[in-house]
Amino acid sequence: MRWSRDLARPRPLAALAALLALAAAPAAAGDLAYVTVQNGDGLSILDLAAGTERARIDVPGKPAGVAVAPGAVFVVSPEGKTLRRFDPAGAETGRLALEGGPMGVAVTGGRVFVSDWYNARIWVIDAATMTVTASLATGSAPAGLAVSPDGRWLASADRDADQVSVFDLATLGLHARIAVGSRPFGLGFAPDGRLFVGNVGSDDVSVLDPEAGTILATLPVGTRPYGVAFAAERAFVTNQYADTVSVLDLATLAPLAEIAVGEYPEGIDSAGDGRTVVVANWFSNSVTLIDAETLTATGEIETGDGPRAFGRFIAKAP
């Protein structure tokens, strides 16, 4: 960035005070985490800045998958075979029965996508009317779903096929099937568009180019990698059996750290401040907050029983 003399000018006191207030604002101020608690049949709504559980909503059917959108939260209950829509305060505003094995969920452009574990497909659902409009064929046992930052691609981790299916969101046509490690489950797109896939069976992460349909790298991580999130130019991967989060440098793909968190970490997402990573600890009934720059755990918030938070579960403040 070119240096400007304007940057060196003294600022008015009001502007300076505003800058100081911003610098002192708590991490993830205004962000809410919507954490599915499977054992407790509920949804914990967490205030990340306050470090408290704001509300706990009853959600029958052992909820696991979750996806937030502007003004709405979508929750999948695998045992109840149901997709539910909630408003930000936790009031249910829509419901759809899905006969099969609903598991992962993603939302974009007024459409909700839900993977069907038992029938190798993805339901395409109108987010407003809560009706199924199409179905996409995947490999066996699709689990996690992710949408690319530019809204171009939908990716499915097809666990029992050891592959990822990539769909063109403009046409809903199949774009590529990419072989990965053993038993892929969770996945996520990095800000630059690369796709990171956690392979629970081979204890590694596959890095993919979704457009070319190729694998770029295979990176060893901890035992049973599950979910992936991104912050501060780094990738964060939950390791279920290691009770840790592996950290990878996005530029070099080099391992940077392994951070101890709660027991059996699964869901993971990044907050709107660009540096807070939130990890759902299924067996500890809590989420761990991680500073993505210092690579340290900075706090823990209690949840309901059995937090899964499988998907993008943080609603970022405007």
C-alpha positions as CSV (number, residue, x, y, z in Angstrom):
1,M,0.0,0.0,0.0
2,R,1.3,3.4,-0.9
3,W,2.0,5.7,2.1
4,S,-0.2,8.8,2.1
5,R,0.4,12.0,4.0
6,D,-3.3,11.9,4.9
7,L,-2.6,8.9,7.0
8,A,-0.2,10.9,9.2
9,R,-2.5,13.8,9.8
10,P,-3.8,14.3,13.4
11,R,-7.3,13.0,13.7
12,P,-10.2,14.8,15.4
13,L,-10.7,13.7,19.0
14,A,-14.1,12.2,18.1
15,A,-12.7,10.1,15.3
16,L,-9.8,9.0,17.6
17,A,-12.2,8.0,20.3
18,A,-14.2,5.9,17.8
19,L,-11.1,4.1,16.7
20,L,-10.1,3.4,20.3
21,A,-13.6,2.0,21.1
22,L,-13.4,-0.2,18.0
23,A,-10.0,-1.5,19.1
24,A,-11.3,-2.3,22.6
25,A,-14.4,-4.0,21.3
26,P,-14.6,-7.7,22.4
27,A,-13.8,-10.4,19.9
28,A,-16.7,-11.5,17.8
29,A,-18.9,-8.7,19.2
30,G,-22.5,-9.2,18.0
31,D,-21.9,-12.7,16.6
32,L,-24.2,-15.5,17.6
33,A,-23.3,-19.2,17.4
34,Y,-26.2,-21.7,16.7
35,V,-24.9,-25.0,18.1
36,T,-26.9,-28.1,17.6
37,V,-26.9,-30.3,20.7
38,Q,-27.7,-33.8,19.5
39,N,-27.9,-35.7,22.9
40,G,-30.1,-32.9,24.3
41,D,-32.4,-32.6,21.3
42,G,-31.8,-28.9,21.1
43,L,-30.2,-25.8,19.7
44,S,-27.9,-23.7,21.9
45,I,-27.8,-20.0,20.9
46,L,-24.5,-18.6,22.2
47,D,-23.5,-14.9,22.6
48,L,-19.8,-15.2,21.7
49,A,-18.7,-11.8,23.0
50,A,-20.5,-12.3,26.4
51,G,-19.4,-15.9,26.6
52,T,-22.9,-17.1,27.6
53,E,-25.7,-19.2,26.3
54,R,-28.5,-16.8,25.4
55,A,-31.2,-19.4,24.8
56,R,-31.7,-23.2,24.3
57,I,-34.4,-24.3,21.9
58,D,-36.1,-27.7,21.8
59,V,-35.3,-29.5,18.5
60,P,-36.5,-33.2,18.5
61,G,-34.9,-35.9,16.4
62,K,-31.2,-35.6,17.4
63,P,-30.2,-32.5,15.5
64,A,-26.7,-32.3,14.0
65,G,-26.5,-30.3,10.7
66,V,-26.9,-26.6,10.8
67,A,-26.5,-23.7,8.4
68,V,-27.1,-20.0,9.0
69,A,-28.4,-17.5,6.5
70,P,-29.5,-13.8,6.8
71,G,-32.5,-13.9,9.0
72,A,-32.7,-17.7,9.3
73,V,-31.2,-20.8,10.8
74,F,-31.7,-24.2,9.2
75,V,-31.3,-27.3,11.4
76,V,-31.3,-31.0,10.3
77,S,-32.5,-33.8,12.6
78,P,-31.3,-37.1,11.2
79,E,-33.4,-39.3,13.5
80,G,-36.4,-37.1,13.1
81,K,-35.9,-37.0,9.4
82,T,-36.7,-33.3,9.4
83,L,-35.4,-29.9,8.3
84,R,-36.5,-27.0,10.4
85,R,-36.1,-23.3,9.9
86,F,-35.8,-20.9,12.8
87,D,-35.6,-17.1,13.1
88,P,-32.6,-15.6,14.8
89,A,-34.3,-15.6,18.2
90,G,-35.1,-19.3,17.9
91,A,-38.7,-19.3,16.9
92,E,-39.6,-22.1,14.4
93,T,-40.8,-20.6,11.1
94,G,-40.9,-23.7,8.8
95,R,-40.6,-27.5,8.7
96,L,-40.0,-30.1,6.1
97,A,-40.1,-33.9,6.5
98,L,-37.3,-35.6,4.5
99,E,-37.7,-39.4,4.2
100,G,-34.2,-40.8,4.0
101,G,-31.1,-39.9,6.0
102,P,-30.7,-36.1,6.2
103,M,-27.3,-35.2,7.4
104,G,-25.4,-32.2,6.1
105,V,-26.9,-28.8,5.2
106,A,-25.8,-25.7,3.4
107,V,-27.7,-22.6,2.2
108,T,-27.1,-20.0,-0.5
109,G,-29.1,-17.9,-2.9
110,G,-32.5,-18.7,-1.5
111,R,-31.9,-22.5,-1.6
112,V,-31.1,-25.0,1.1
113,F,-29.1,-28.2,0.3
114,V,-29.4,-31.3,2.5
115,S,-27.4,-34.5,2.0
116,D,-29.2,-37.8,2.1
117,W,-26.9,-40.3,3.8
118,Y,-29.0,-43.4,2.8
119,N,-29.9,-42.6,-0.8
120,A,-26.7,-41.0,-2.3
121,R,-28.4,-37.7,-3.1
122,I,-28.8,-34.0,-2.2
123,W,-32.2,-32.5,-1.7
124,V,-32.5,-29.0,-3.3
125,I,-35.1,-27.0,-1.2
126,D,-36.6,-23.6,-1.7
127,A,-35.7,-21.7,1.5
128,A,-38.8,-19.6,1.6
129,T,-41.5,-22.2,0.9
130,M,-39.6,-25.2,2.4
131,T,-40.4,-27.4,-0.6
132,V,-38.1,-29.8,-2.5
133,T,-37.4,-28.6,-6.0
134,A,-34.7,-31.0,-7.3
135,S,-32.4,-33.8,-6.3
136,L,-28.7,-34.2,-7.1
137,A,-27.0,-37.6,-7.3
138,T,-23.8,-38.1,-5.2
139,G,-21.6,-40.9,-4.3
140,S,-22.4,-43.3,-1.4
141,A,-23.2,-41.8,2.0
142,P,-22.9,-38.0,1.4
143,A,-22.2,-36.1,4.6
144,G,-20.8,-32.6,4.7
145,L,-21.8,-29.9,2.3
146,A,-20.1,-26.6,1.5
147,V,-20.7,-23.7,-0.9
148,S,-17.7,-21.8,-2.4
149,P,-17.2,-18.1,-1.4
150,D,-18.2,-16.9,-4.9
151,G,-21.4,-19.0,-4.9
152,R,-20.3,-21.0,-7.9
153,W,-19.8,-24.5,-6.5
154,L,-21.6,-26.9,-4.1
155,A,-19.4,-29.7,-2.8
156,S,-20.4,-32.9,-1.1
157,A,-18.2,-35.2,0.9
158,D,-19.3,-38.7,-0.2
159,R,-17.9,-40.7,2.7
160,D,-18.3,-44.3,1.6
161,A,-17.2,-43.5,-2.0
162,D,-14.0,-41.8,-0.8
163,Q,-14.7,-38.9,-3.1
164,V,-16.0,-35.4,-3.3
165,S,-18.8,-34.4,-5.7
166,V,-18.7,-30.8,-7.1
167,F,-21.9,-29.3,-8.6
168,D,-22.3,-26.1,-10.6
169,L,-24.8,-24.0,-8.7
170,A,-25.8,-22.1,-11.8
171,T,-27.1,-25.2,-13.6
172,L,-27.1,-27.8,-10.7
173,G,-25.2,-30.1,-13.0
174,L,-22.4,-32.3,-11.8
175,H,-19.0,-30.7,-12.5
176,A,-16.5,-33.2,-11.1
177,R,-16.0,-36.2,-8.9
178,I,-12.6,-36.1,-7.1
179,A,-11.0,-39.0,-5.3
180,V,-9.8,-38.1,-1.8
181,G,-8.6,-39.9,1.3
182,S,-10.5,-42.5,3.3
183,R,-14.0,-41.6,4.5
184,P,-14.3,-37.9,3.9
185,F,-16.8,-36.3,6.2
186,G,-16.5,-32.5,6.8
187,L,-15.2,-30.0,4.2
188,G,-14.9,-26.3,3.6
189,F,-13.9,-23.8,1.0
190,A,-10.9,-21.5,1.8
191,P,-11.3,-17.8,1.0
192,D,-9.3,-18.3,-2.2
193,G,-11.7,-21.0,-3.4
194,R,-9.6,-24.1,-2.7
195,L,-11.6,-26.9,-1.1
196,F,-10.3,-28.6,2.1
197,V,-11.7,-32.1,3.0
198,G,-11.3,-33.9,6.3
199,N,-10.7,-37.6,5.8
200,V,-11.6,-39.4,9.0
201,G,-10.4,-42.8,7.9
202,S,-6.9,-41.7,6.7
203,D,-6.2,-39.0,9.3
204,D,-5.4,-36.4,6.6
205,V,-6.8,-33.4,4.7
206,S,-7.2,-33.3,0.9
207,V,-6.8,-29.9,-0.7
208,L,-8.7,-29.7,-4.0
209,D,-9.0,-27.4,-7.0
210,P,-12.8,-27.6,-7.6
211,E,-12.8,-26.0,-11.0
212,A,-10.0,-28.3,-12.4
213,G,-11.4,-31.3,-10.5
214,T,-7.9,-32.2,-9.2
215,I,-6.2,-32.8,-5.9
216,L,-3.5,-30.3,-5.0
217,A,-2.1,-31.8,-1.8
218,T,-2.7,-34.3,1.0
219,L,-1.8,-33.1,4.5
220,P,-1.5,-35.3,7.6
221,V,-3.3,-33.9,10.6
222,G,-4.5,-35.4,13.9
223,T,-6.6,-38.5,14.5
224,R,-10.1,-38.5,12.9
225,P,-10.2,-35.1,11.2
226,Y,-13.8,-33.9,11.0
227,G,-14.5,-30.2,10.3
228,V,-12.6,-27.4,8.6
229,A,-12.7,-23.6,9.1
230,F,-10.6,-20.6,8.1
231,A,-9.3,-17.5,9.7
232,A,-6.2,-15.3,9.7
233,E,-4.9,-17.0,6.5
234,R,-4.9,-20.3,8.2
235,A,-7.0,-23.5,8.1
236,F,-8.2,-25.1,11.3
237,V,-9.2,-28.8,11.4
238,T,-10.9,-30.5,14.3
239,N,-9.4,-33.9,15.3
240,Q,-12.1,-36.0,17.0
241,Y,-9.9,-38.6,18.7
242,A,-7.0,-36.3,19.5
243,D,-9.1,-33.6,21.3
244,T,-7.2,-31.0,19.3
245,V,-7.4,-28.6,16.3
246,S,-4.6,-28.8,13.7
247,V,-3.6,-25.5,12.1
248,L,-2.3,-25.2,8.6
249,D,-0.8,-22.2,6.8
250,L,-2.9,-21.4,3.7
251,A,0.0,-20.0,1.7
252,T,2.5,-22.9,2.2
253,L,0.2,-25.6,3.6
254,A,2.7,-26.2,6.3
255,P,1.6,-27.3,9.7
256,L,1.7,-24.5,12.3
257,A,0.3,-25.9,15.5
258,E,-2.0,-28.4,17.2
259,I,-4.2,-26.7,19.8
260,A,-5.8,-28.6,22.7
261,V,-9.5,-28.1,23.0
262,G,-12.4,-30.0,24.6
263,E,-13.2,-33.7,24.3
264,Y,-14.2,-35.0,20.8
265,P,-14.3,-31.8,18.8
266,E,-16.5,-31.8,15.7
267,G,-18.1,-28.7,14.3
268,I,-15.9,-25.6,13.7
269,D,-16.5,-22.2,12.3
270,S,-15.0,-18.7,12.2
271,A,-16.5,-15.5,13.6
272,G,-16.9,-12.2,11.9
273,D,-13.9,-10.5,13.6
274,G,-11.6,-12.5,11.3
275,R,-9.6,-14.0,14.2
276,T,-11.9,-16.0,16.5
277,V,-12.5,-19.7,15.7
278,V,-15.2,-21.6,17.5
279,V,-15.0,-25.4,18.1
280,A,-17.9,-27.6,19.3
281,N,-16.7,-30.2,21.8
282,W,-19.3,-33.0,21.6
283,F,-18.3,-34.9,24.8
284,S,-17.4,-31.8,26.8
285,N,-20.7,-30.0,26.3
286,S,-19.0,-26.8,25.4
287,V,-17.4,-24.7,22.6
288,T,-13.8,-23.6,22.7
289,L,-12.8,-20.2,21.4
290,I,-9.4,-20.0,19.6
291,D,-7.5,-16.8,18.7
292,A,-6.5,-17.5,15.1
293,E,-3.5,-15.2,15.3
294,T,-1.9,-16.2,18.5
295,L,-3.0,-19.8,18.1
296,T,-4.2,-20.1,21.7
297,A,-7.5,-21.2,23.3
298,T,-9.0,-18.1,24.9
299,G,-12.2,-19.3,26.5
300,E,-15.0,-21.9,26.7
301,I,-18.7,-21.6,26.7
302,E,-21.1,-24.2,28.0
303,T,-23.8,-25.6,25.7
304,G,-26.5,-28.2,25.9
305,D,-25.7,-32.0,25.9
306,G,-23.8,-33.2,22.9
307,P,-22.9,-30.2,20.7
308,R,-22.3,-31.2,17.1
309,A,-22.6,-27.9,15.1
310,F,-22.0,-29.7,11.8
311,G,-21.9,-26.9,9.2
312,R,-21.6,-23.1,9.2
313,F,-23.2,-22.2,12.5
314,I,-22.1,-18.6,13.3
315,A,-24.3,-15.7,12.4
316,K,-22.0,-12.8,11.9
317,A,-23.0,-9.3,13.1
318,P,-23.5,-6.7,10.3
